[in-house]
Amino acid sequence: MTIEPYDRGLLDVGDGNRIYWETSGNPDGKVALCVHGGPGGGGTRGARRAFDPERFRIVLFDQRGCGESLPNAADPAVDMSCNTTEHLIADMERLREHLGVERWLLYGGSWASTLILAYAERFPERVSEIILISTTLSTRAESDWLYGGGLRLLLPDAYEAFAGAVAGDDLLAGYEQLLTSPDPAVREKAAADWCAWEDAVIAHETLGRPGQYGGHDGVLAMVRIIVHYARHNAFLEDGQLLRDVHRLAGIPAVVVHGRRDLSCPLLYPWELVRAWPSADLVIVEDSGHTGSPAMGEAIGAAVERFSPPLLNR
């Protein structure tokens, strides 16, 4: 059975948005929804390879404004007021209904962990299991660490270049203004400066994928969406996901995290799992945010744990 998609489409989710989705694997298999990071990191399809196509019906989608979803946020005229965590939760639920799925396993890393937790806390009855990788809870403390100067302690030169690329004291507002400039060259430079910082944060991850931000195909849309969500604290109350984790009681989960992850410090998934008795935390000693062979093995073990048996064997 092939891992390539056997069905795909554009789902109208309102507000002039259509989200791209695709399914691969076994149409009668256990349903796994792959949620991408970023936010705005759509267009990549490698996550489907985490699942055995004989045992899973694998669903991927691009969140609003990125990848093959329409319209694309790289266009500064695209209205971002209709791109919030609340909209993305509703889009996921609409996709579930459209595909006729009763319950699904949720899988994803980085920003995807925030969105998965927000969706699962809203619709716990629709979730069978959860696999989170390189988890962030999108708290203000995490945003301050990554974008507000916390990491300047370790990367003063890269942070100075990052902050110095915009005028004024409000770094996020400054980048947002540049990313909506009518001048394409200004927008492209702002996206490149932002990615230079993100890549500096993961540059030490020689076992993973250093340089992945600047090498993303849809970098302009991705950076604009990242800045939009960062400016609004991911459209969540601070600490909301940890506060409401009791709603996930009984949902089996594996949280895989690299100890060397500077982008998303280990403290936050640690606190999450302490408050979530049905979740297990797997700490990968040699991994940062973008993984390592050992992290790949840990993710594979998590998927296998939740895999159904092969039929007719």
VOBA-1610 file (N, C-alpha, C; in pm, whole numbers, padded with zeros to 5 digits, always signed):
BEGIN
Met+00085-00119+00000Met+00000+00000+00000Met+00089+00125+00000Thr+00058+00219-00088Thr+00145+00335-00107Thr+00125+00440+00001Ile+00232+00516+00026Ile+00226+00628+00119Ile+00178+00755+00049Glu+00173+00752-00085Glu+00130+00870-00160Glu-00021+00891-00146Pro-00068+01015-00154Pro-00210+01044-00133Pro-00300+00976-00236Tyr-00413+00926-00188Tyr-00515+00873-00277Tyr-00634+00968-00288Asp-00637+01070-00203Asp-00744+01170-00210Asp-00691+01301-00155Arg-00743+01410-00208Arg-00702+01544-00163Arg-00810+01643-00202Gly-00801+01763-00144Gly-00899+01864-00179Gly-00871+01996-00110Leu-00956+02094-00140Leu-00955+02224-00073Leu-01089+02240-00003Leu-01085+02249+00129Leu-01207+02257+00210Leu-01237+02403+00243Asp-01356+02447+00206Asp-01399+02584+00238Asp-01430+02592+00386Val-01354+02674+00458Val-01373+02686+00603Val-01426+02824+00641Gly-01467+02902+00542Gly-01524+03033+00569Gly-01420+03144+00566Asp-01468+03266+00572Asp-01382+03385+00573Asp-01296+03395+00447Gly-01341+03330+00340Gly-01264+03331+00216Gly-01148+03236+00214Asn-01137+03149+00315Asn-01025+03055+00326Asn-01065+02915+00281Arg-00974+02851+00211Arg-00987+02710+00175Arg-00859+02639+00217Ile-00874+02536+00298Ile-00755+02466+00348Ile-00732+02338+00267Tyr-00604+02319+00232Tyr-00564+02199+00158Tyr-00556+02081+00253Trp-00606+01965+00208Trp-00596+01842+00285Trp-00565+01726+00191Glu-00509+01620+00245Glu-00485+01500+00168Glu-00485+01380+00260Thr-00517+01263+00203Thr-00516+01138+00279Thr-00435+01034+00203Ser-00364+00952+00279Ser-00287+00843+00221Ser-00296+00723+00313Gly-00238+00611+00267Gly-00241+00491+00347Gly-00365+00407+00323Asn-00412+00343+00429Asn-00525+00250+00423Asn-00655+00324+00452Pro-00747+00332+00356Pro-00873+00403+00380Pro-00952+00348+00499Asp-00927+00221+00535Asp-00997+00159+00647Asp-00911+00152+00773Gly-00794+00216+00769Gly-00702+00209+00882Gly-00737+00307+00993Lys-00661+00299+01099Lys-00675+00393+01211Lys-00636+00532+01161Val-00712+00633+01198Val-00690+00767+01144Val-00588+00843+01228Ala-00485+00895+01162Ala-00384+00979+01226Ala-00381+01113+01154Leu-00397+01220+01229Leu-00390+01355+01174Leu-00252+01413+01203Cys-00178+01446+01097Cys-00047+01510+01111Cys-00066+01661+01108Val-00026+01727+01215Val-00042+01872+01228Val+00096+01936+01213His+00109+02033+01125His+00241+02091+01101His+00273+02204+01198Gly+00401+02234+01206Gly+00449+02338+01295Gly+00449+02474+01229Gly+00527+02563+01288Gly+00535+02700+01238Gly+00511+02800+01351Pro+00388+02853+01362Pro+00276+02835+01272Pro+00309+02887+01132Gly+00240+02832+01034Gly+00263+02874+00897Gly+00360+02785+00822Gly+00401+02673+00882Gly+00500+02586+00819Gly+00441+02481+00728Gly+00329+02510+00664Gly+00264+02413+00576Gly+00343+02387+00449Gly+00296+02289+00374Gly+00358+02255+00247Gly+00452+02137+00254Thr+00495+02099+00374Thr+00583+01983+00388Thr+00497+01858+00408Arg+00544+01747+00354Arg+00463+01625+00354Arg+00534+01507+00420Gly+00652+01528+00477Gly+00731+01418+00530Gly+00670+01349+00650Ala+00579+01417+00723Ala+00524+01358+00846Ala+00450+01229+00819Arg+00395+01215+00698Arg+00319+01093+00670Arg+00406+00967+00680Arg+00537+00984+00663Arg+00626+00869+00665Arg+00645+00810+00805Ala+00594+00878+00907Ala+00601+00825+01043Ala+00505+00709+01064Phe+00410+00692+00972Phe+00302+00595+00992Phe+00305+00486+00885Asp+00275+00365+00928Asp+00265+00250+00837Asp+00139+00266+00753Pro+00152+00279+00621Pro+00034+00301+00538Pro-00060+00182+00532Glu-00016+00065+00576Glu-00106-00050+00579Glu-00197-00046+00702Arg-00153+00026+00805Arg-00230+00025+00930Arg-00301+00158+00959Phe-00260+00264+00890Phe-00314+00396+00920Phe-00377+00462+00797Arg-00480+00535+00821Arg-00532+00633+00726Arg-00471+00767+00769Ile-00380+00818+00689Ile-00297+00931+00729Ile-00353+01059+00666Val-00384+01156+00748Val-00442+01282+00703Val-00343+01395+00730Leu-00315+01474+00627Leu-00235+01596+00641Leu-00320+01714+00596Phe-00291+01832+00652Phe-00356+01953+00602Phe-00263+02071+00623Asp-00284+02174+00542Asp-00211+02300+00557Asp-00301+02398+00629Gln-00251+02456+00737Gln-00329+02554+00812Gln-00351+02681+00729Arg-00440+02764+00772Arg-00476+02885+00698Arg-00352+02967+00661Gly-00352+03012+00536Gly-00251+03108+00492Gly-00120+03051+00445Cys-00104+02917+00447Cys+00027+02862+00412Cys+00014+02735+00330Gly+00129+02690+00280Gly+00130+02570+00199Gly+00042+02586+00077Glu-00045+02488+00053Glu-00135+02493-00061Glu-00273+02547-00026Ser-00291+02591+00098Ser-00418+02654+00136Ser-00426+02794+00076Leu-00548+02839+00058Leu-00573+02967-00009Leu-00660+03057+00077Pro-00634+03189+00077Pro-00522+03258+00012Pro-00394+03242+00092Asn-00282+03277+00030Asn-00151+03260+00093Asn-00109+03390+00161Ala-00063+03378+00286Ala-00029+03496+00367Ala+00095+03568+00319Ala+00166+03514+00220Ala+00278+03588+00163Ala+00231+03717+00097Asp+00106+03719+00056Asp+00046+03840-00001Asp+00008+03933+00114Pro+00067+04052+00123Pro+00039+04140+00237Pro-00106+04187+00243Ala-00181+04169+00134Ala-00321+04208+00133Ala-00411+04106+00203Val-00359+03986+00231Val-00439+03883+00296Val-00470+03925+00439Asp-00599+03918+00475Asp-00647+03959+00607Asp-00609+03854+00710Met-00529+03893+00809Met-00485+03799+00911Met-00579+03793+01032Ser-00680+03880+01034Ser-00772+03878+01148Ser-00852+03748+01154Cys-00861+03678+01042Cys-00932+03550+01036Cys-00837+03432+01049Asn-00719+03455+01102Asn-00622+03348+01122Asn-00580+03352+01269Thr-00650+03277+01351Thr-00624+03270+01494Thr-00630+03123+01537Thr-00587+03096+01658Thr-00595+02959+01709Thr-00738+02910+01709Glu-00832+02996+01743Glu-00973+02958+01743Glu-01019+02917+01603His-00975+02991+01502His-01009+02953+01364His-00949+02818+01327Leu-00824+02794+01369Leu-00758+02668+01333Leu-00822+02548+01402Ile-00865+02567+01527Ile-00938+02460+01597Ile-01065+02425+01520Ala-01138+02529+01481Ala-01262+02507+01406Ala-01235+02440+01272Asp-01125+02477+01207Asp-01089+02416+01078Asp-01062+02266+01095Met-00991+02230+01201Met-00962+02089+01225Met-01090+02010+01248Glu-01181+02067+01323Glu-01306+01997+01350Glu-01391+01987+01223Arg-01390+02091+01142Arg-01463+02085+01015Arg-01403+01980+00922Leu-01270+01969+00923Leu-01204+01868+00841Leu-01241+01727+00890Arg-01245+01709+01020Arg-01283+01578+01075Arg-01423+01540+01027Glu-01515+01633+01035Glu-01651+01606+00991Glu-01657+01579+00841His-01581+01656+00765His-01579+01640+00619His-01530+01502+00578Leu-01432+01450+00651Leu-01373+01320+00619Leu-01448+01203+00684Gly-01547+01235+00765Gly-01625+01130+00829Gly-01548+01052+00934Val-01461+01121+01006Val-01378+01057+01109Val-01446+01071+01244Glu-01455+00960+01317Glu-01513+00963+01451Glu-01411+01013+01554Arg-01292+00948+01555Arg-01184+00988+01645Arg-01053+00970+01571Trp-00954+01052+01609Trp-00825+01039+01542Trp-00709+01060+01639Leu-00598+00998+01602Leu-00471+01020+01672Leu-00414+01152+01621Leu-00366+01235+01712Leu-00308+01364+01675Leu-00156+01357+01691Tyr-00086+01405+01588Tyr+00060+01392+01583Tyr+00121+01521+01531Gly+00223+01573+01600Gly+00291+01690+01549Gly+00387+01749+01650Gly+00469+01842+01602Gly+00571+01901+01687Gly+00579+02052+01678Ser+00648+02109+01777Ser+00669+02253+01786Ser+00533+02323+01796Trp+00504+02422+01710Trp+00374+02489+01715Trp+00259+02389+01710Ala+00276+02279+01637Ala+00169+02180+01628Ala+00127+02131+01765Ser+00220+02124+01859Ser+00185+02078+01993Ser+00086+02173+02060Thr+00107+02302+02041Thr+00011+02400+02095Thr-00126+02380+02033Leu-00132+02370+01901Leu-00260+02356+01834Leu-00327+02223+01868Ile-00249+02116+01875Ile-00306+01986+01912Ile-00367+01992+02052Leu-00295+02049+02147Leu-00346+02057+02284Leu-00471+02144+02291Ala-00470+02256+02220Ala-00587+02344+02220Ala-00708+02273+02161Tyr-00688+02200+02051Tyr-00798+02125+01990Tyr-00846+02013+02083Ala-00752+01937+02138Ala-00789+01822+02221Ala-00859+01865+02349Glu-00818+01978+02405Glu-00887+02027+02525Glu-01028+02076+02493Arg-01051+02117+02369Arg-01185+02158+02326Arg-01271+02036+02289Phe-01209+01936+02223Phe-01283+01821+02174Phe-01217+01689+02219Pro-01205+01665+02349Pro-01136+01544+02395Pro-01202+01415+02348Glu-01332+01420+02326Glu-01403+01299+02284Glu-01369+01259+02140Arg-01303+01347+02066Arg-01266+01320+01927Arg-01122+01272+01913Val-01052+01254+02023Val-00909+01224+02020Val-00885+01086+02080Ser-00816+00999+02005Ser-00786+00864+02056Ser-00654+00862+02131Glu-00548+00920+02073Glu-00416+00930+02135Glu-00348+01056+02083Ile-00238+01093+02149Ile-00162+01212+02110Ile-00013+01180+02114Ile+00058+01224+02009Ile+00204+01219+02008Ile+00255+01360+01984Leu+00328+01415+02080Leu+00383+01550+02070Leu+00535+01544+02064Ile+00593+01631+01981Ile+00737+01635+01962Ile+00784+01780+01978Ser+00892+01800+02052Ser+00947+01936+02068Ser+00837+02034+02108Thr+00779+02008+02222Thr+00655+02074+02264Thr+00675+02216+02312Thr+00583+02302+02271Thr+00571+02437+02328Thr+00427+02457+02372Leu+00409+02526+02485Leu+00276+02562+02533Leu+00239+02704+02495Ser+00328+02770+02423Ser+00305+02907+02373Ser+00268+03005+02484Thr+00340+02995+02596Thr+00320+03090+02704Thr+00401+03217+02677Arg+00372+03321+02752Arg+00447+03446+02737Arg+00593+03425+02775Ala+00616+03342+02875Ala+00755+03316+02915Ala+00834+03251+02801Glu+00772+03160+02729Glu+00839+03096+02616Glu+00864+03195+02503Ser+00767+03282+02478Ser+00784+03383+02374Ser+00894+03481+02412Asp+00897+03521+02538Asp+01002+03612+02584Asp+01139+03547+02573Trp+01147+03419+02599Trp+01273+03347+02588Trp+01324+03348+02445Leu+01234+03318+02351Leu+01275+03301+02212Leu+01288+03434+02137Tyr+01196+03527+02164Tyr+01192+03650+02086Tyr+01214+03777+02167Gly+01204+03767+02298Gly+01210+03887+02381Gly+01341+03914+02450Gly+01444+03839+02412Gly+01575+03868+02468Gly+01629+03765+02564Gly+01548+03663+02600Gly+01598+03561+02691Gly+01719+03487+02637Leu+01711+03447+02511Leu+01820+03373+02448Leu+01940+03460+02415Arg+01927+03589+02435Arg+02042+03679+02417Arg+02156+03639+02510Leu+02122+03575+02622Leu+02224+03527+02715Leu+02323+03432+02647Leu+02272+03352+02553Leu+02355+03252+02486Leu+02399+03295+02347Leu+02318+03380+02284Leu+02344+03418+02144Leu+02339+03570+02128Pro+02426+03644+02198Pro+02416+03790+02194Pro+02440+03848+02056Asp+02531+03791+01979Asp+02560+03845+01847Asp+02443+03824+01752Ala+02387+03704+01749Ala+02274+03676+01660Ala+02151+03755+01703Tyr+02130+03769+01835Tyr+02013+03843+01881Tyr+02025+03991+01847Glu+02145+04045+01857Glu+02165+04186+01823Glu+02130+04212+01677Ala+02169+04121+01589Ala+02134+04136+01447Ala+01984+04123+01426Phe+01923+04030+01497Phe+01778+04006+01487Phe+01699+04130+01531Ala+01733+04182+01647Ala+01661+04298+01700Ala+01697+04425+01624Gly+01820+04433+01576Gly+01865+04554+01508Gly+01808+04571+01369Ala+01740+04470+01318Ala+01683+04478+01183Ala+01554+04559+01178Val+01499+04594+01296Val+01375+04672+01300Val+01395+04797+01384Ala+01315+04897+01354Ala+01321+05022+01430Ala+01229+05014+01551Gly+01263+05085+01657Gly+01178+05090+01775Gly+01203+04975+01871Asp+01134+04981+01985Asp+01154+04884+02092Asp+01064+04760+02079Asp+00955+04772+02003Asp+00862+04660+01988Asp+00905+04576+01870Leu+00984+04473+01898Leu+01043+04393+01792Leu+00937+04326+01705Leu+00835+04267+01767Leu+00733+04195+01690Leu+00652+04290+01603Ala+00617+04406+01657Ala+00544+04504+01577Ala+00628+04554+01461Gly+00757+04569+01487Gly+00846+04614+01382Gly+00855+04515+01267Tyr+00868+04387+01301Tyr+00872+04285+01195Tyr+00738+04276+01122Glu+00630+04287+01195Glu+00499+04281+01129Glu+00483+04393+01027Gln+00530+04511+01063Gln+00522+04624+00971Gln+00606+04599+00845Leu+00726+04547+00863Leu+00812+04519+00748Leu+00753+04410+00658Leu+00689+04310+00720Leu+00635+04197+00644Leu+00509+04232+00566Thr+00451+04347+00593Thr+00335+04392+00517Thr+00369+04515+00431Ser+00497+04541+00414Ser+00540+04653+00330Ser+00494+04630+00185Pro+00461+04737+00115Pro+00428+04721-00028Pro+00549+04686-00114Asp+00668+04699-00057Asp+00790+04670-00130Asp+00831+04524-00108Pro+00828+04441-00213Pro+00863+04299-00196Pro+01003+04279-00138Ala+01096+04366-00173Ala+01233+04350-00124Ala+01239+04369+00027Val+01159+04462+00079Val+01154+04484+00224Val+01097+04362+00293Arg+00990+04307+00238Arg+00929+04187+00297Arg+01026+04070+00296Glu+01094+04051+00187Glu+01187+03938+00176Glu+01305+03952+00272Lys+01355+04074+00288Lys+01467+04094+00381Lys+01421+04068+00525Ala+01301+04115+00560Ala+01250+04093+00695Ala+01236+03944+00724Ala+01185+03869+00627Ala+01170+03725+00645Ala+01307+03658+00659Ala+01403+03703+00579Ala+01538+03646+00587Ala+01603+03678+00721Asp+01587+03800+00771Asp+01644+03837+00901Asp+01582+03755+01014Trp+01450+03733+01005Trp+01382+03653+01106Trp+01435+03509+01105Cys+01446+03453+00986Cys+01493+03315+00974Cys+01639+03300+01015Ala+01719+03405+00994Ala+01858+03400+01038Ala+01864+03381+01190Trp+01772+03446+01263Trp+01767+03428+01408Trp+01721+03286+01444Glu+01611+03242+01383Glu+01560+03107+01413Glu+01667+03001+01382Asp+01740+03020+01273Asp+01844+02925+01237Asp+01964+02932+01332Ala+01991+03050+01385Ala+02099+03063+01483Ala+02067+02984+01611Val+01938+02983+01646Val+01896+02913+01768Val+01915+02762+01756Ile+01906+02709+01634Ile+01920+02564+01614Ile+02052+02526+01548Ala+02142+02623+01533Ala+02266+02598+01459Ala+02353+02490+01522His+02341+02470+01653His+02422+02370+01722His+02370+02227+01702Glu+02255+02213+01638Glu+02189+02082+01629Glu+02242+02004+01509Thr+02366+01962+01518Thr+02430+01896+01404Thr+02369+01759+01372Leu+02297+01699+01467Leu+02232+01570+01442Leu+02093+01588+01383Gly+02045+01713+01381Gly+01911+01741+01331Gly+01914+01811+01197Arg+01842+01921+01187Arg+01830+01993+01060Arg+01860+02142+01078Pro+01983+02178+01108Pro+02016+02320+01118Pro+01994+02388+00984Gly+01941+02510+00988Gly+01915+02582+00865Gly+01779+02558+00804Gln+01690+02490+00877Gln+01562+02452+00818Gln+01468+02570+00798Tyr+01483+02676+00875Tyr+01391+02789+00861Tyr+01416+02864+00731Gly+01539+02903+00709Gly+01570+02976+00587Gly+01550+02894+00462Gly+01551+02761+00475Gly+01534+02675+00359Gly+01390+02636+00331His+01296+02689+00407His+01156+02654+00386His+01103+02716+00257Asp+01024+02639+00182Asp+00974+02688+00053Asp+00882+02808+00067Gly+00799+02809+00169Gly+00702+02918+00186Gly+00742+03012+00297Val+00867+03058+00292Val+00923+03130+00407Val+00851+03261+00435Leu+00808+03334+00334Leu+00746+03464+00358Leu+00612+03448+00430Ala+00530+03354+00385Ala+00403+03328+00453Ala+00429+03277+00594Met+00523+03185+00609Met+00551+03128+00740Met+00592+03235+00840Val+00685+03321+00803Val+00733+03421+00898Val+00622+03520+00932Arg+00544+03559+00833Arg+00434+03652+00863Arg+00336+03590+00963Ile+00307+03463+00946Ile+00213+03396+01038Ile+00276+03377+01175Ile+00404+03341+01181Ile+00472+03328+01311Ile+00465+03460+01388Val+00497+03569+01321Val+00496+03700+01388Val+00356+03735+01435His+00257+03708+01351His+00116+03736+01385His+00077+03662+01513Tyr+00111+03534+01521Tyr+00075+03456+01640Tyr+00158+03498+01761Ala+00285+03527+01741Ala+00369+03569+01853Ala+00321+03702+01911Arg+00280+03793+01826Arg+00230+03923+01873Arg+00106+03908+01960His+00028+03804+01934His-00099+03787+02007His-00093+03669+02104Asn+00027+03632+02147Asn+00043+03525+02246Asn-00035+03399+02206Ala-00030+03368+02076Ala-00096+03250+02019Ala-00247+03252+02039Phe-00302+03370+02069Phe-00446+03385+02088Phe-00498+03295+02199Leu-00415+03277+02302Leu-00450+03197+02418Leu-00432+03280+02544Glu-00509+03248+02646Glu-00481+03305+02777Glu-00349+03246+02826Asp-00269+03326+02893Asp-00139+03277+02936Asp-00156+03160+03032Gly-00091+03049+03001Gly-00102+02930+03085Gly-00226+02847+03060Gln-00304+02881+02958Gln-00432+02815+02934Gln-00418+02664+02912Leu-00320+02623+02833Leu-00310+02482+02798Leu-00276+02396+02919Leu-00190+02446+03005Leu-00157+02372+03128Leu-00274+02374+03225Arg-00342+02486+03233Arg-00458+02499+03322Arg-00567+02399+03287Asp-00588+02377+03157Asp-00700+02293+03112Asp-00658+02151+03076Val-00537+02111+03113Val-00490+01977+03075Val-00574+01867+03140His-00645+01898+03246His-00731+01798+03310His-00837+01746+03213Arg-00867+01823+03109Arg-00966+01780+03010Arg-00914+01664+02925Leu-00784+01639+02930Leu-00724+01530+02854Leu-00709+01402+02937Ala-00767+01400+03055Ala-00755+01284+03143Ala-00801+01158+03070Gly-00714+01056+03073Gly-00748+00929+03010Gly-00704+00916+02866Ile-00663+01026+02801Ile-00614+01017+02663Ile-00467+00978+02667Pro-00432+00861+02615Pro-00291+00820+02617Pro-00207+00912+02529Ala-00087+00944+02576Ala-00001+01036+02502Ala+00145+01004+02527Val+00227+01036+02429Val+00372+01033+02443Val+00424+01169+02401Val+00507+01228+02485Val+00568+01358+02459Val+00718+01335+02446Val+00771+01356+02326Val+00912+01332+02297Val+00983+01467+02288His+01090+01484+02366His+01154+01616+02371His+01306+01602+02384Gly+01378+01685+02310Gly+01523+01688+02318Gly+01571+01776+02431Arg+01664+01726+02510Arg+01716+01805+02622Arg+01790+01929+02573Arg+01845+01925+02451Arg+01923+02037+02399Arg+01839+02135+02317Asp+01710+02130+02334Asp+01620+02217+02259Asp+01622+02358+02319Leu+01684+02452+02246Leu+01685+02592+02291Leu+01559+02665+02250Ser+01496+02624+02141Ser+01375+02691+02094Ser+01259+02669+02190Cys+01245+02547+02238Cys+01135+02511+02328Cys+01194+02438+02449Pro+01225+02511+02554Pro+01293+02449+02668Pro+01214+02335+02731Leu+01285+02239+02784Leu+01228+02116+02839Leu+01133+02142+02955Leu+01149+02252+03028Leu+01066+02278+03145Leu+00918+02269+03113Tyr+00876+02314+02997Tyr+00732+02326+02968Tyr+00668+02191+02938Pro+00726+02104+02855Pro+00668+01969+02845Pro+00680+01890+02976Trp+00784+01918+03052Trp+00798+01854+03184Trp+00678+01887+03272Glu+00643+02016+03278Glu+00529+02058+03359Glu+00398+02003+03304Leu+00388+01997+03172Leu+00268+01943+03109Leu+00244+01798+03150Val+00346+01715+03140Val+00330+01573+03168Val+00309+01548+03318Arg+00368+01630+03401Arg+00344+01618+03546Arg+00196+01636+03580Ala+00127+01718+03499Ala-00015+01745+03523Ala-00108+01656+03442Trp-00051+01561+03367Trp-00129+01479+03273Trp-00091+01332+03296Pro-00158+01263+03388Pro-00116+01129+03427Pro-00114+01025+03315Ser-00193+01042+03211Ser-00196+00943+03103Ser-00092+00971+02994Ala-00006+01071+03016Ala+00101+01105+02921Ala+00236+01062+02975Asp+00322+01016+02884Asp+00460+00980+02919Asp+00556+01075+02850Leu+00659+01117+02922Leu+00762+01205+02866Leu+00886+01122+02834Val+00934+01134+02710Val+01057+01070+02668Val+01158+01180+02638Ile+01264+01188+02718Ile+01368+01289+02699Ile+01482+01228+02618Val+01515+01293+02508Val+01622+01246+02421Val+01745+01332+02447Glu+01847+01271+02503Glu+01961+01346+02554Glu+02039+01420+02445Asp+02052+01361+02326Asp+02139+01422+02224Asp+02064+01510+02125Ser+01936+01533+02148Ser+01855+01603+02049Ser+01824+01746+02090Gly+01816+01831+01989Gly+01763+01965+02006Gly+01623+01971+01947His+01586+02088+01897His+01451+02110+01847His+01421+02031+01720Thr+01523+02010+01637Thr+01499+01950+01506Thr+01531+01801+01500Gly+01559+01740+01613Gly+01569+01596+01616Gly+01709+01540+01606Ser+01715+01407+01608Ser+01838+01329+01597Ser+01795+01187+01566Pro+01888+01099+01528Pro+01848+00959+01508Pro+01780+00898+01631Ala+01829+00931+01749Ala+01768+00877+01871Ala+01626+00930+01889Met+01604+01057+01854Met+01468+01109+01862Met+01378+01039+01761Gly+01431+01013+01642Gly+01354+00941+01542Gly+01311+00804+01594Glu+01401+00736+01664Glu+01367+00606+01721Glu+01258+00620+01829Ala+01268+00725+01910Ala+01167+00746+02015Ala+01030+00776+01954Ile+01028+00854+01848Ile+00902+00883+01780Ile+00844+00755+01718Gly+00933+00676+01655Gly+00888+00550+01598Gly+00828+00458+01702Ala+00888+00454+01820Ala+00835+00370+01927Ala+00699+00419+01975Ala+00682+00551+01979Ala+00552+00607+02019Ala+00444+00571+01917Val+00477+00583+01789Val+00380+00547+01685Val+00346+00399+01693Glu+00448+00316+01713Glu+00424+00172+01721Glu+00335+00138+01841Arg+00354+00209+01950Arg+00272+00185+02069Arg+00124+00204+02040Phe+00092+00298+01954Phe-00048+00328+01925Phe-00095+00270+01791Ser-00014+00184+01731Ser-00049+00127+01601Ser-00142+00008+01618Pro-00243-00004+01535Pro-00328-00122+01539Pro-00257-00242+01477Pro-00302-00362+01509Pro-00239-00480+01448Pro-00271-00486+01299Leu-00181-00547+01221Leu-00208-00570+01080Leu-00316-00675+01066Leu-00410-00652+00975Leu-00516-00748+00952Leu-00463-00867+00873Asn-00529-00982+00891Asn-00498-01102+00815Asn-00356-01153+00842Arg-00308-01132+00964Arg-00176-01183+00999Arg-00183-01255+01132
//
